[in-house]
């Protein structure tokens, strides 16, 4: 096995974030939400659309589509990661989901109002590809970095992701802002071209980590006599029992679950909120999301440094408190300038909480494990299940009250529960350290 903290391996690993974060920015945060809202809002039907014979509010449909995609991820990933660890081929799964997501983004090139069903299917499949690849990517963290370096390496991955996605976003932005420069007369073409570029960028740059990262090692703790499916299920059961026996980890996961309901949902609906509640033009929204990405780079680095001084859990408590204030501010926001200021704050805490959440989980894991994909599946499934509930809650409250402001306020409840659970984790962490000292 290659030694940990190898700079070339870490850079190659971070390039996967560079590759797939273009999906997260262009498809879930900027151009796709703006394009989707624009083509599905008509004079005849307002913001209502018909999807396979059923009527939906347009933004609620996109939220439900993502929620279903993440639910499928929740169901299948624990099994797939267990099989991957059992067989020792997690990189193959990482490649499969990358191909799935990239091709689905390319398929969005054909998305217009009269191909709504095809567009939403590609939208959902792209989400599955992104989430599926990311769990295997995350699982490399304890394999390539020692525990004292995991905060910094995790932050490096997110930093690469933010930089890579911003570069592609700027390229796409040029076509969206100035189509006449390139002789483009079809108003839908710049957005659809952006979706195509995301797919090509994602699949292309992913070849760098695929060339460098190790394939994975079969789990020697599981009998080779099992077939692939029974072996995968037995591996899953073994990991679950181990996770439940770790006092800090089993306290951390519920806290992560509740605050992730808010974090991920806000990230996914921010552009739609600005468009529907404040009538901001698509160009302004894209520019705002770009600023969020740039600020998030500083946020990821800042939280990594703060965690060295104050500890991961204390910093997470502070960041979650800022998210609670952000939800309340979103409810009260009525002016564009207020939205822009809030976006900067969200960007700062977004980068920090994502990076620190991943490295905190990694630190709580035994550092000598080889079946990292199975362990990280619990982290990713926790996050994706949180997104499912968060998106459904957001969409339901919006449909019920006809206001995304109310939905944002409801998300604050999830953050409050999360911060309470983090305080209990902090207490348990202190108790654990005291028992270790007394046992010396």
Secondary structure, 3 states (H helix, E strand, C coil): CCCCCCHHHHHHHHHHHHHHHHHHHHHCCCHHHHHHHHHHCECCCECEEEECCEEEEHHHHHHHHHHHHHHHHHHHHHHHHHHHHHHCCHHHHHHHHHHHHHHHHHHHHHCCHHHHHHHHHHHHHHHHHHHHHHHHHHCCHHHHCCHHHHHHHHHHHHHHHHHHHHHHHHHHHHHHHCHHHHCCCCCCHHHHHHHHHHHHHHHHHHHHHHHHCCCCCCCCCCCCCCCHHHHHHHHHHHHHHHHHCCHHHHHHHHHHHHHHHHHHHHHHHHHHHHHHHCCCCHHHHHHHHHHHHHHHHHHHHHHHHHHHHHCHHHHHHHHHHHHHHHHHHHHHCCCHHHHHHHHHHHHHHHHHHHHHHHHHHHHHCCCCCCCHHHHHHHHHHHHHHHHHHHHHHHHHHHHHHCCHHHHHHHHHHHHHHHHHHHHHHHHHHHHHHHHHHHCC
